[in-house]
Amino acid sequence: MSDSSSCARQLGDLLAQLPVGNATESWINIETTAQNLANGLRVRDDDNHTTLGRTLLPQTLTSLLKSSLEGSPIPSPARTSAVFEILRIGANLCMDHDENRGHLLEAGFPQEIVLLLEGYAGTIPKNVTSSKEPLPLTIPHLKIVKTAIAVLLNASISYEPVRSRLTSLEAALTLLRLSGAIYPPGLWLTSSKLPETSEEDIMESWILRSGLSNWAWRTIEELKDDSHPIFNPDALPFLTPTLQAFIPPYATPPPTSPFAEPSSTRSALIRADWDVLEESCTVLESLSLDVEDVRLSLARGVPFPAEHNGVLCLSNILDFIEKGDYPPLWSSSDIDAGLEKKFDICKAALIKAIVEVAGEDKNEDVLWDETEADHPGGQFVCRMVNWIKTYAGRGTADRDDLVICATLSLGNLARRETNSTALLSPPLSLAPLLSSDSLLSPATDIKVKHGVIGLLKHLAQSSANSPTNRAFLSESGVVPRLVANGIWDQRGDAMAEVVQMGAIGVVKHLCNGNVQNACDLVLASKDSTSPAGLEQIIALVRRSDTIAVKSEGTRVLVNVIKSLWSSDALPDTTLQKRRQEAIQAVLVPASAEALASLVGRSMKYPLLVNEGVVAMTLLSTQKDGGPLVLDAILSPLPIEVAPNFGPASASATTGSDVDSPIVASPTGRARIPTPRRALDRLATILKNTSTPDRPNSVVFPIEVRANVCALLGQAGRSASGEQKERLNQAVKCSLEDLAKTAGHGREGMLGTAAKKSLDGWAIAQTN
C-alpha cells in the first residue's frame, strides 16, 4: 500500500512540475510512475483501492490526461505510453469499486475519456462506412483506445451515475463509430494498409482491434436503458454496413496472409466478426421496434440517400436478408457449430425490423412511391413483390423468410385501397401468386401462411369499395384455395389461430355481396374429401375458446346468407343452381344456433347483434328456415355465452335481465339455474331500458329494435303449442306496448314494426 501511495504522490508532483520542467523527460517519468501504480492496482486490495480513491489521485489522473493532449485530438507519439499507463490506473482503480467510480466521476475522468475517444473518432474519414480498409492506427494508439474503453466499462458496470453521465454525452454513439472504423468485420481477411509491417505486428494489431470491438459492445450493452434508447437515427449508418461483410462474394486470405491457415487467432477473429453482426442486428431490431424516429428515418433513406450520408441503410438490411449467407471460413475453422442457427435468428430479427418499418403509418407515403411508372409502388414495393414472384416461380420453400418478410410488409402497406389496387392490377398482379399452390397449400409452413393470408386479408378489405379488386381476388380462386387448405380444421397453437382469424377475414369480405364466392365457401368441392369451407368455420366457432374467432367466424355466415338471399335474379343458370344448393346447405340447425349464439354473446355490441338478427330473419323467410330459427332462439344458449354462476339476486325475477344467470322462485329461494336463451336477449333489446343494477347497459338503436321485431314476426309464424306460449310469455307484451306507438317518425317506425310482427302471428294462427 505504501508503494502505491508513494506512486500516487509522485504522479501529483510530476503533474505540478509539467508547466516548468522538461516536457519529454517529465512524460517519461510519468509513464514509469504510472506503470508502477497501475501494476500495483492489479492486485485486488479493497483497503488500498479505497484509500487511494479518497486521495487526489482521481483529480491527478484527469489533469494528466488533459495535459497529455495540449489541444491535440489524440496524444502525440511521445506521450502515448504515458497515456496508456494513466488509463490503466483508472481502469484498475474503479474495477468492482463503486466508491472509486464516484470519485473518478466527480473528478471528470470518464468525461475526459469520452473527449479522448471523440478525438480519435474525429480522425475517421467521412466515407469510412464504405472503406475497404480499417482506420489506420498504430499499436500504441490501439492500446490507448482499448484501455480507454475499458475504463468506461469498469466505471459503468451496475453504477447508474456513470451510466447516466455517459448516456448524456452520447458515449455509445462514439463507441459505435470508433469500433466500427477500427474493426470492420471481415476486413482482416484482405486488409494490407496497416501501419505495421511485420506479420507479428499485423496479428497483434487485429487482436487488439477485435478485443477493442468486444469491449466497446460490452460497454454499449451496459449503457442500454429499457426506458430510454441510447441510440437515435444517427447510429444507422454505423450499424448497417456491418451486414455487408456477410454477403457474397466472400474474400479469402491470400497465401501470404498471416491468417491463411486455420489457427486459434483466425477462429477468434471469425468469432469477433460474428459478435459484431449479432450485436448490430439486435440493436437494429430493438430500435425499429421501439423508436419511431428510427422507423421513419429508415424509410426516408430509400428515396433520399442523403438521410444517412449516402449509406443505403434499408437497402443494406434487405440485401443481407436476401443474399446474406454463412461465410465459407465457418466450415474450416474451430468455431461454434451453432452459429448457422444464430445467423438465421439474426435474419429473422431484421425481418421483424423491416415489417415494423413498413407498418409505421407515417411511412406509407414514403415507402409507396408513384414517381416511377416502370416500378409501381417504388423500389421497396417492387423488391417485396419480386421476392414473392421469385418464391412462387421456384415452386420450392427454400426461402420462406423472404416471402414472410414481403407478405407481412406489403400487408401493412395494403391498408390503403389505392395501394391494394396497384398490388392486384398488372404489372404486379399478386392475386394469382398468393393463391397459387407454391404459397398457399396444405403443406405450406404456418409462418408463410400467416404472411400470405395476412396480405390477402388487407387486399380483401379493399374489395368492399372496389369491384375491380374483388374481381381480381375472386378470379384467382382465393376462396376455394383457402377451403382446400383445411385451415379452419387445424387445431394448434396461437399462430394457427392467428392464421385462422386471417382466413376468416378474407372470406368474410369476399363473400359479402358475391354469390360466386359464397357458393365456393358453402358447397364442398366434388373432387375433395374435406368438409365445405363454411362447415369448417362453424365447427371452429363451436370448439374455439376465443370470442373473436366465434364472433368473426359467425359474421362470415351472416355475409354468406345476405349474399345468397339477396340475389334472386342471376343471368348465369349454373350459378343460380349453385345458389339454390348453397341456400339448402345453409338451412341447417348449426347455422341458426351459431347466429343465436352471436346475438347472445354480443349484447355490448349492437352492430353484431343486428347482423345476427338480420341473418336469422333471412333464414326464416325460407319454409325450412323458420322452425330452425325458432328452435335456436328458444333453446338454452351454450354455457360460454350465458354462464351459470353466482347466487340468485333479488332483481332476478323476470326474464329481462340478461346478466342474471339464475331465476328466483316465488318464495325467494334460489332454484336450479335456468340457462338464458337468445329469446331473452331479444326481449331485453325490445325493452331497451337501464335498471339500477344495470346502469351501464347498452341502449340499442331503433333500427336494431325494429329488426328484432321483424325477426320475431317472421320466426313466430312457425310457432305453435308450447313454443308459441313461450314466445308470447317472453315478448308479446313488449310488442303490444310498442305497437301502440305506430305512426310517423322514428319511434313510430318501431311501433309499426312491432305491429307487423303481431299481425304476422295472427295470420299464421288463422292459417
C-alpha positions in Angstrom: 0.0 0.0 0.0 2.9 2.4 0.8 4.3 1.8 -2.7 1.0 2.7 -4.3 0.6 5.7 -2.1 4.1 6.8 -2.9 3.5 6.4 -6.7 0.3 8.4 -6.4 2.1 11.3 -4.6 4.9 11.2 -7.2 2.3 11.5 -10.0 0.9 14.5 -8.3 4.4 16.1 -8.0 5.1 15.3 -11.7 1.8 16.9 -12.7 2.8 20.1 -10.8 6.2 20.2 -12.5 4.8 19.9 -16.0 4.5 23.6 -16.8 8.1 24.3 -15.9 10.1 21.1 -16.4 11.5 19.3 -19.4 8.3 18.0 -21.1 9.9 15.0 -22.7 11.7 13.9 -19.5 8.6 14.6 -17.4 6.4 12.4 -19.5 8.9 9.6 -19.4 8.9 9.8 -15.6 5.1 10.0 -15.6 5.0 6.8 -17.7 7.3 4.9 -15.4 5.5 6.0 -12.2 2.0 5.4 -13.7 3.1 1.9 -14.9 4.3 1.0 -11.4 1.0 2.3 -9.8 -1.1 0.5 -12.5 0.7 -2.7 -11.9 0.2 -2.4 -8.1 -3.5 -1.8 -8.6 -3.9 -5.1 -10.5 -3.7 -6.8 -7.1 -7.2 -6.7 -5.6 -7.0 -4.9 -2.2 -10.1 -3.1 -1.3 -8.5 -1.1 1.5 -5.7 0.0 -0.8 -8.0 0.9 -3.6 -10.4 2.8 -1.2 -7.6 4.7 0.4 -6.2 5.8 -3.0 -9.6 6.8 -4.3 -10.0 9.2 -1.4 -6.8 11.0 -2.2 -6.2 13.5 -5.0 -5.4 10.6 -7.4 -8.6 10.9 -9.4 -8.1 14.6 -10.0 -4.4 13.9 -10.9 -5.4 11.3 -13.5 -7.9 13.7 -15.1 -5.4 16.6 -15.2 -2.6 14.4 -16.6 -5.0 13.2 -19.3 -5.9 16.7 -20.2 -2.3 17.8 -20.2 -1.3 14.9 -22.5 -3.3 16.4 -25.4 -2.4 20.1 -25.2 -5.1 20.9 -27.8 -4.4 17.9 -30.0 -7.3 15.5 -30.6 -5.1 12.5 -29.9 -1.9 12.1 -27.9 1.4 12.6 -29.7 3.7 9.6 -30.2 6.0 10.8 -27.3 3.1 10.6 -24.9 1.1 7.5 -26.0 2.9 5.2 -23.5 2.2 7.6 -20.6 -1.4 8.0 -21.5 -1.8 4.2 -21.8 -0.5 3.8 -18.2 -2.7 6.6 -16.9 -5.7 4.8 -18.4 -4.6 1.5 -16.8 -4.6 3.2 -13.4 -8.2 4.4 -13.9 -9.4 1.1 -15.2 -7.9 -0.8 -12.2 -8.9 1.8 -9.6 -12.6 1.6 -10.3 -13.0 -2.1 -11.1 -15.8 -3.5 -8.9 -15.5 -0.4 -6.7 -18.5 1.9 -6.6 -16.9 4.5 -4.3 -13.9 5.0 -6.6 -16.3 5.1 -9.6 -17.9 8.0 -7.8 -14.6 9.7 -7.1 -13.5 9.4 -10.7 -16.8 10.7 -12.0 -16.6 13.7 -9.6 -13.1 14.4 -10.9 -14.3 14.3 -14.5 -12.2 11.3 -15.5 -14.8 9.4 -17.5 -15.9 12.6 -19.2 -12.3 13.3 -20.2 -12.0 9.8 -21.7 -15.1 10.4 -23.8 -13.4 13.5 -25.2 -10.3 11.5 -25.9 -12.4 8.9 -27.8 -14.2 11.6 -29.7 -10.8 12.9 -30.7 -10.0 9.5 -32.2 -13.4 9.4 -33.8 -12.7 12.7 -35.4 -9.9 11.2 -37.4 -12.3 8.8 -39.2 -12.8 9.6 -42.9 -16.3 10.6 -43.9 -16.6 7.6 -46.3 -15.3 5.1 -43.7 -18.6 3.1 -43.9 -17.7 2.1 -47.5 -14.0 1.8 -46.9 -12.1 -1.4 -47.7 -9.5 -0.7 -45.0 -9.8 -0.2 -41.3 -8.8 3.1 -39.5 -5.0 3.1 -39.7 -3.9 3.3 -36.0 -0.6 2.1 -34.7 -0.5 -0.4 -31.9 0.2 2.2 -29.2 -2.9 4.1 -30.2 -4.9 0.9 -30.4 -3.9 0.2 -26.8 -5.0 3.6 -25.7 -8.4 3.3 -27.3 -8.9 -0.2 -26.0 -7.9 0.8 -22.5 -10.0 4.0 -22.5 -13.0 1.8 -23.4 -12.0 -0.5 -20.5 -12.2 2.5 -18.1 -15.7 3.4 -19.3 -16.8 -0.3 -19.0 -15.3 -0.8 -15.5 -16.7 2.6 -14.3 -20.2 2.0 -15.6 -21.0 -1.6 -14.7 -24.1 -1.5 -12.5 -23.3 2.0 -11.5 -26.1 4.4 -12.5 -24.4 7.8 -12.0 -21.6 7.0 -14.5 -24.0 5.3 -16.9 -26.3 8.3 -16.8 -23.4 10.7 -17.5 -22.1 8.7 -20.4 -25.5 8.5 -21.9 -25.9 12.3 -21.7 -22.5 12.5 -23.5 -23.7 10.1 -26.2 -20.8 7.9 -25.5 -22.5 4.9 -27.0 -22.6 6.5 -30.5 -18.9 7.5 -30.2 -18.0 3.9 -29.3 -20.1 2.6 -32.2 -18.5 4.9 -34.7 -15.0 4.2 -33.4 -15.2 0.5 -33.0 -16.8 0.1 -36.5 -14.0 2.0 -38.1 -11.2 0.3 -36.2 -12.6 -3.2 -36.5 -14.8 -3.6 -39.7 -15.8 -7.2 -39.7 -14.2 -9.3 -42.4 -11.5 -6.8 -43.4 -8.8 -8.7 -41.6 -9.0 -11.2 -44.4 -7.7 -8.9 -47.1 -6.5 -5.7 -45.5 -2.9 -4.7 -46.2 -2.7 -1.0 -45.5 -1.8 -1.1 -41.8 0.8 1.0 -40.1 2.6 -2.2 -39.0 4.6 -4.2 -41.5 5.7 -7.4 -39.8 3.5 -10.4 -39.6 3.6 -10.4 -35.8 2.6 -6.7 -35.7 -0.3 -7.3 -38.1 -1.6 -10.2 -36.0 -1.2 -8.1 -32.8 -3.0 -5.2 -34.4 -6.0 -7.3 -35.4 -6.1 -9.0 -32.0 -6.2 -5.5 -30.4 -8.8 -4.3 -32.8 -11.1 -7.3 -32.2 -10.7 -7.0 -28.4 -11.4 -3.3 -28.6 -14.6 -4.1 -30.6 -15.7 -6.6 -27.9 -15.2 -4.2 -25.1 -17.0 -1.4 -27.0 -20.1 -3.5 -27.5 -19.9 -4.7 -23.8 -19.9 -1.0 -22.8 -22.8 -0.2 -25.1 -24.7 -3.2 -23.6 -24.1 -1.8 -20.2 -25.4 1.6 -21.1 -28.6 0.3 -22.5 -31.7 1.5 -20.8 -35.1 -0.1 -21.5 -36.9 3.1 -20.7 -34.7 5.3 -22.9 -32.9 4.1 -26.1 -29.3 5.1 -26.2 -29.2 5.4 -30.0 -31.1 7.6 -32.4 -31.2 7.5 -36.2 -27.6 8.9 -36.3 -26.5 5.4 -35.4 -28.0 3.7 -38.5 -25.1 4.5 -40.9 -22.7 2.8 -38.5 -24.8 -0.3 -37.8 -25.9 -1.4 -41.3 -22.6 -1.6 -43.1 -21.6 -4.4 -40.8 -24.1 -6.6 -42.7 -22.2 -6.3 -45.9 -19.4 -8.5 -44.6 -21.8 -11.4 -44.6 -23.0 -11.0 -48.2 -21.2 -12.9 -51.0 -18.8 -12.8 -52.8 -16.6 -13.6 -49.8 -12.9 -12.8 -49.7 -10.4 -15.4 -48.7 -7.0 -14.7 -47.1 -4.2 -14.6 -49.7 -1.4 -17.2 -49.3 0.9 -14.5 -47.8 -1.6 -13.5 -45.1 -0.9 -14.5 -41.5 -4.5 -15.8 -41.4 -4.2 -18.1 -44.5 -4.2 -21.2 -42.4 -6.6 -22.3 -39.7 -5.4 -21.1 -36.3 -6.7 -20.0 -32.9 -6.2 -16.4 -34.0 -8.2 -16.9 -37.2 -11.0 -18.6 -35.2 -11.0 -15.7 -32.7 -11.4 -13.1 -35.5 -14.2 -15.1 -37.1 -15.9 -15.2 -33.8 -15.3 -11.4 -33.3 -16.9 -10.8 -36.8 -20.0 -12.8 -35.6 -20.2 -10.9 -32.3 -20.4 -7.6 -34.2 -23.1 -8.9 -36.5 -25.2 -10.3 -33.7 -24.9 -7.1 -31.7 -25.7 -4.9 -34.7 -28.8 -7.0 -35.6 -30.0 -6.9 -32.0 -29.7 -3.1 -31.9 -31.3 -2.6 -35.3 -34.3 -4.8 -34.3 -34.8 -3.1 -30.9 -34.5 0.4 -32.4 -37.0 -0.4 -35.2 -39.5 -1.8 -32.6 -39.1 0.9 -30.0 -38.1 4.2 -31.7 -40.5 5.9 -34.1 -37.8 8.2 -35.4 -35.6 5.3 -36.4 -38.5 3.7 -38.4 -39.2 7.0 -40.1 -35.5 7.6 -40.9 -35.0 4.1 -42.4 -37.9 4.7 -44.7 -36.8 8.2 -45.7 -33.4 6.8 -46.6 -35.0 4.9 -49.6 -36.0 7.9 -51.7 -33.4 10.2 -50.0 -30.0 8.6 -49.6 -28.7 11.8 -48.0 -30.7 10.9 -44.9 -27.8 8.7 -43.8 -24.9 10.5 -45.5 -25.2 8.3 -48.6 -25.3 5.0 -46.7 -28.3 3.0 -48.0 -29.3 1.6 -44.6 -32.6 0.0 -45.5 -31.1 -1.5 -48.7 -28.2 -2.9 -46.7 -30.7 -4.7 -44.4 -32.7 -6.0 -47.4 -29.5 -7.2 -49.1 -28.5 -9.1 -46.0 -31.9 -10.7 -45.7 -31.9 -11.7 -49.3 -28.2 -12.5 -50.1 -26.5 -12.9 -46.7 -25.1 -16.4 -46.1 -22.7 -18.4 -43.9 -19.1 -17.4 -44.6 -17.1 -20.3 -46.0 -14.4 -20.0 -43.3 -17.0 -21.1 -40.8 -16.7 -24.6 -42.1 -12.9 -24.6 -41.9 -12.3 -23.1 -38.5 -12.7 -24.3 -35.0 -15.8 -22.3 -34.0 -19.2 -22.9 -32.5 -21.2 -25.2 -34.8 -24.4 -23.4 -33.7 -23.5 -20.1 -35.5 -25.6 -21.0 -38.5 -28.7 -21.2 -36.5 -27.9 -18.0 -34.7 -27.2 -16.4 -38.1 -30.8 -17.3 -39.2 -32.0 -15.7 -36.0 -30.3 -12.5 -36.9 -32.1 -12.5 -40.3 -35.4 -13.1 -38.5 -34.7 -10.1 -36.2 -34.1 -7.9 -39.2 -37.2 -9.2 -41.0 -39.1 -8.1 -37.9 -37.5 -4.7 -38.2 -38.5 -4.3 -41.9 -42.1 -5.3 -41.1 -42.2 -2.7 -38.3 -40.8 0.0 -40.6 -43.5 -0.9 -43.2 -46.1 -1.0 -40.5 -45.4 2.6 -39.4 -48.4 4.6 -40.5 -46.3 7.7 -41.4 -44.1 5.6 -43.7 -46.9 4.5 -46.0 -46.5 7.5 -48.3 -42.7 7.3 -48.1 -42.2 3.6 -48.9 -45.0 3.7 -51.5 -43.5 5.7 -54.4 -45.6 6.5 -57.5 -42.9 8.6 -59.3 -41.6 5.7 -61.4 -44.1 4.5 -63.9 -42.0 1.4 -64.6 -41.9 0.4 -61.0 -45.4 0.7 -59.4 -45.0 1.4 -55.8 -41.4 2.3 -55.9 -38.1 0.5 -55.0 -39.3 -1.1 -51.8 -42.6 -2.3 -53.0 -41.2 -3.8 -56.2 -38.5 -5.6 -54.3 -41.1 -7.2 -52.0 -43.2 -8.2 -55.0 -40.1 -9.7 -56.7 -39.4 -11.8 -53.6 -42.9 -13.2 -53.8 -42.7 -13.8 -57.5 -39.3 -15.5 -57.2 -40.5 -17.7 -54.4 -43.7 -18.7 -56.3 -41.7 -19.3 -59.5 -39.4 -21.7 -57.9 -42.2 -23.8 -56.5 -40.0 -24.6 -53.5 -39.9 -23.4 -50.0 -36.1 -22.7 -49.8 -36.6 -19.1 -48.9 -39.6 -18.9 -46.6 -38.0 -15.9 -44.8 -38.2 -13.8 -48.0 -41.9 -14.4 -48.7 -42.7 -13.9 -45.0 -41.0 -10.5 -44.9 -42.5 -9.5 -48.3 -46.1 -10.5 -47.5 -46.1 -9.0 -44.0 -44.6 -5.8 -45.2 -46.9 -5.4 -48.2 -49.8 -6.3 -45.9 -49.0 -3.2 -43.9 -48.9 -1.1 -47.0 -52.1 -2.5 -48.5 -54.3 -1.0 -45.9 -55.0 1.8 -48.4 -57.4 0.9 -51.2 -55.3 2.5 -53.9 -52.3 0.5 -52.8 -54.3 -2.7 -52.8 -55.5 -1.9 -56.3 -51.9 -1.4 -57.6 -50.8 -4.7 -56.0 -53.7 -6.6 -57.6 -53.5 -4.9 -61.0 -50.9 -5.5 -63.8 -48.0 -5.5 -63.8 -47.7 -6.5 -60.2 -50.8 -8.9 -60.3 -50.3 -10.5 -56.9 -53.7 -12.3 -56.6 -52.7 -15.4 -58.7 -49.4 -15.7 -56.9 -50.9 -15.5 -53.4 -53.5 -18.2 -54.3 -51.0 -20.5 -56.0 -50.0 -23.8 -54.7 -46.5 -22.6 -54.1 -47.6 -20.1 -51.5 -50.9 -21.5 -50.2 -51.1 -25.3 -50.0 -51.8 -27.6 -47.1 -48.1 -28.3 -46.9 -47.1 -24.6 -46.7 -45.3 -23.6 -43.5 -47.6 -21.9 -41.0 -45.4 -18.8 -40.9 -45.7 -18.4 -44.6 -49.4 -18.8 -44.4 -49.5 -16.1 -41.8 -47.9 -13.6 -44.1 -49.8 -14.7 -47.2 -53.2 -14.8 -45.6 -52.5 -11.5 -43.7 -51.8 -9.8 -47.0 -54.9 -11.4 -48.6 -57.0 -10.1 -45.7 -55.9 -6.5 -46.3 -56.4 -6.9 -50.1 -59.9 -8.4 -49.4 -60.9 -5.5 -47.2 -60.3 -3.1 -50.1 -62.7 -5.1 -52.2 -65.6 -3.7 -50.2 -65.4 -0.5 -52.2 -63.7 -1.8 -55.2 -65.4 -4.3 -57.5 -62.2 -4.5 -59.5 -60.2 -5.6 -56.6 -62.8 -8.2 -55.7 -62.8 -9.5 -59.2 -59.0 -10.0 -59.2 -59.2 -12.0 -56.0 -62.3 -13.9 -57.0 -60.9 -14.9 -60.4 -57.7 -16.1 -58.8 -59.7 -18.7 -56.7 -58.7 -17.4 -53.3 -61.8 -18.8 -51.5 -61.5 -22.4 -53.0 -57.8 -22.4 -52.2 -58.4 -21.5 -48.6 -61.1 -24.1 -48.3 -58.8 -26.8 -49.8 -56.1 -25.9 -47.2 -58.3 -27.0 -44.4 -57.0 -24.0 -42.4 -60.1 -24.0 -40.2 -59.9 -27.7 -39.5 -56.5 -27.3 -37.9 -56.0 -27.4 -34.1 -52.8 -25.9 -32.8 -51.0 -23.1 -31.2 -51.6 -19.3 -31.1 -50.0 -18.9 -34.5 -52.6 -21.3 -36.0 -55.4 -19.3 -34.5 -54.0 -16.1 -35.9 -53.9 -17.7 -39.4 -57.5 -18.9 -39.0 -58.6 -15.5 -38.0 -56.9 -14.0 -41.0 -58.5 -16.5 -43.3 -61.9 -15.8 -41.7 -61.3 -12.1 -42.5 -60.5 -12.9 -46.2 -63.7 -14.9 -46.8 -65.8 -12.6 -44.7 -65.0 -9.7 -47.1 -65.1 -11.7 -50.3 -68.4 -13.3 -49.6 -70.1 -10.0 -48.8 -72.3 -9.3 -51.9 -70.7 -12.0 -54.0 -72.7 -15.1 -54.8 -69.9 -17.0 -56.5 -67.6 -16.7 -53.5 -70.4 -17.5 -51.1 -71.2 -20.7 -53.1 -67.5 -21.6 -53.2 -67.4 -21.4 -49.4 -70.7 -23.2 -48.7 -70.5 -26.1 -51.2 -68.0 -28.8 -50.9 -65.8 -29.5 -53.9 -66.8 -32.6 -55.8 -63.2 -33.8 -56.0 -62.4 -33.2 -52.3 -63.0 -35.2 -49.2 -62.7 -32.2 -47.0 -65.8 -30.5 -45.5 -67.1 -27.4 -47.1 -65.5 -24.2 -46.0 -68.4 -22.8 -44.1 -68.8 -26.1 -42.4 -65.2 -25.9 -41.3 -65.7 -22.4 -39.9 -68.9 -23.3 -38.0 -67.0 -26.2 -36.5 -64.2 -23.9 -35.5 -66.7 -21.4 -34.0 -68.1 -24.2 -31.8 -64.8 -25.6 -30.5 -62.9 -22.3 -30.1 -62.5 -20.6 -26.7 -61.7 -17.3 -28.3 -64.6 -14.8 -28.6 -63.1 -13.1 -31.6 -62.9 -16.4 -33.5 -66.5 -17.1 -32.6 -67.9 -13.7 -33.5 -65.9 -13.2 -36.7 -66.5 -16.7 -37.8 -70.2 -16.3 -37.4 -70.1 -13.0 -39.3 -68.9 -15.0 -42.3 -72.2 -16.9 -42.1 -74.0 -13.6 -41.9 -72.4 -12.3 -45.1 -73.0 -15.6 -46.9 -76.7 -15.5 -46.0 -77.0 -11.9 -47.1 -75.4 -12.7 -50.5 -77.4 -15.8 -51.2 -80.7 -14.4 -50.1 -80.3 -11.1 -51.9 -79.6 -12.4 -55.4 -82.9 -13.7 -56.8 -82.2 -12.9 -60.4 -78.9 -14.3 -61.8 -78.3 -14.4 -65.5 -76.0 -17.5 -65.1 -78.2 -20.5 -64.8 -75.3 -22.6 -63.5 -74.6 -20.1 -60.8 -78.3 -19.8 -60.0 -78.4 -23.6 -59.5 -75.4 -23.5 -57.2 -77.0 -20.6 -55.3 -80.1 -22.8 -54.6 -77.8 -25.6 -53.5 -75.9 -23.3 -51.2 -79.1 -22.0 -49.6 -80.2 -25.5 -48.8 -76.7 -26.2 -47.4 -77.0 -23.2 -45.1 -80.5 -24.2 -43.9 -79.3 -26.5 -41.1 -79.6 -26.2 -37.3 -75.9 -25.4 -36.9 -76.4 -22.1 -38.8 -79.3 -20.9 -36.7 -77.6 -21.9 -33.5 -74.4 -20.0 -34.4 -76.5 -16.9 -35.2 -78.4 -17.2 -31.9 -75.1 -17.5 -30.0 -73.8 -14.4 -31.8 -76.7 -12.4 -30.5 -76.4 -14.0 -27.1 -72.8 -13.1 -26.6 -72.8 -9.6 -28.2 -75.1 -7.6 -26.1 -72.4 -4.9 -25.7 -72.1 -4.6 -29.5 -75.3 -3.6 -31.2 -73.7 -4.0 -34.7 -73.0 -7.7 -34.1 -76.5 -8.2 -32.6 -78.1 -6.6 -35.6 -76.1 -8.7 -38.0 -77.2 -11.9 -36.2 -80.8 -10.7 -36.1 -80.9 -9.8 -39.8 -79.3 -13.1 -40.8 -81.8 -15.1 -38.7 -84.7 -13.1 -40.3 -83.5 -14.0 -43.8 -83.2 -17.7 -42.8 -86.8 -17.5 -41.5 -88.0 -16.4 -44.9 -87.4 -19.9 -46.2 -90.0 -22.6 -45.5 -87.5 -24.8 -43.7 -85.7 -21.9 -42.0 -88.4 -20.6 -39.7 -88.6 -23.7 -37.5 -84.7 -23.8 -37.3 -84.5 -20.2 -36.1 -87.4 -20.6 -33.7 -85.7 -23.6 -32.1 -82.4 -21.7 -31.9 -83.8 -18.7 -30.1 -85.9 -20.8 -27.7 -83.1 -23.2 -26.8 -80.6 -22.6 -24.0 -77.5 -20.7 -25.1 -74.2 -22.5 -24.7 -72.5 -22.1 -21.3 -69.8 -19.9 -22.8 -72.5 -17.5 -24.0 -74.6 -17.4 -20.8 -72.6 -18.9 -17.9 -74.4 -20.1 -14.8 -72.6 -18.9 -11.7 -73.1 -16.9 -8.6 -76.1 -16.7 -6.2 -79.5 -15.5 -7.1 -80.1 -11.8 -6.8 -83.2 -10.0 -5.7 -83.6 -8.5 -9.1 -83.6 -11.8 -11.0 -87.3 -12.2 -11.0 -88.0 -11.7 -14.7 -86.6 -12.8 -18.0 -85.5 -9.4 -18.9 -82.2 -9.2 -17.1 -79.6 -10.7 -19.5 -76.9 -10.5 -16.9 -78.8 -12.6 -14.3 -78.0 -16.3 -14.7 -80.4 -17.6 -12.1 -84.2 -17.2 -11.8 -85.6 -16.9 -8.3 -88.5 -18.9 -7.1 -91.7 -17.2 -5.9 -90.6 -17.8 -2.3 -87.3 -16.1 -2.9 -85.3 -19.3 -2.6 -82.8 -20.0 -5.4 -83.7 -22.9 -7.6 -81.8 -24.8 -10.3 -80.2 -22.3 -12.7 -82.1 -21.7 -15.9 -79.7 -21.2 -18.9 -80.5 -18.0 -20.8 -81.9 -18.1 -24.3 -81.4 -15.8 -27.3 -85.1 -15.0 -26.9 -84.3 -13.5 -23.5 -81.7 -11.3 -25.2 -84.2 -10.2 -27.8 -86.8 -9.4 -25.1 -84.2 -7.2 -23.4 -83.5 -5.4 -26.6 -87.1 -4.7 -27.2 -87.5 -3.2 -23.7 -84.2 -1.3 -24.1 -84.1 0.0 -20.6 -81.4 0.6 -18.0 -82.1 -0.6 -14.4 -80.4 0.3 -11.2 -78.5 -2.9 -11.2 -77.5 -2.5 -14.9 -76.8 1.3 -15.2 -74.3 0.8 -18.0 -76.3 -1.5 -20.2 -76.2 -0.8 -23.9 -79.0 1.2 -25.4 -80.0 -0.2 -28.8 -80.8 2.0 -31.7 -84.4 2.0 -33.0 -83.3 0.3 -36.3 -81.9 -2.7 -34.4 -85.1 -3.0 -32.2 -87.2 -2.8 -35.4 -85.2 -5.6 -36.9 -85.8 -7.7 -33.8 -89.5 -7.1 -34.3 -89.1 -8.4 -37.9 -87.3 -11.5 -36.7 -89.8 -12.3 -34.1 -92.6 -11.7 -36.5 -91.1 -14.0 -39.2 -89.9 -16.8 -36.8 -93.1 -16.6 -34.8 -95.2 -17.7 -37.8 -93.7 -21.2 -37.3 -94.6 -21.3 -33.6 -97.4 -23.4 -32.2 -98.3 -25.1 -28.9 -95.6 -24.8 -26.2 -93.3 -22.8 -28.5 -96.0 -20.2 -29.1 -96.7 -20.0 -25.4 -93.0 -19.4 -24.5 -92.8 -16.8 -27.3 -95.8 -15.0 -26.0 -94.6 -15.1 -22.5 -91.3 -13.6 -23.3 -92.1 -10.8 -25.9 -95.8 -10.5 -26.7 -96.4 -7.8 -24.1 -93.4 -5.8 -25.2 -94.5 -6.0 -28.8 -98.1 -4.9 -27.9 -96.7 -1.9 -25.9 -94.5 -0.9 -28.8 -97.3 -1.4 -31.4 -99.3 1.3 -29.6 -96.7 3.9 -30.8 -97.2 3.0 -34.5 -97.3 6.1 -36.6 -94.9 8.7 -38.1 -91.3 9.4 -37.2 -88.5 7.2 -35.8 -90.5 6.0 -32.8 -93.4 5.3 -35.0 -91.2 3.2 -37.2 -90.5 0.9 -34.3 -94.2 0.7 -33.4 -95.1 -0.2 -37.0 -92.5 -3.0 -37.0 -94.0 -4.4 -33.8 -97.5 -4.2 -35.2 -96.4 -6.1 -38.3 -94.9 -8.8 -36.1 -98.1 -9.3 -34.2 -100.2 -9.2 -37.4 -97.9 -11.9 -38.9 -98.5 -14.1 -35.8 -102.3 -13.6 -36.1 -102.3 -14.5 -39.8 -100.2 -17.6 -39.1 -102.6 -18.7 -36.4 -105.7 -18.3 -38.6 -103.9 -20.4 -41.3 
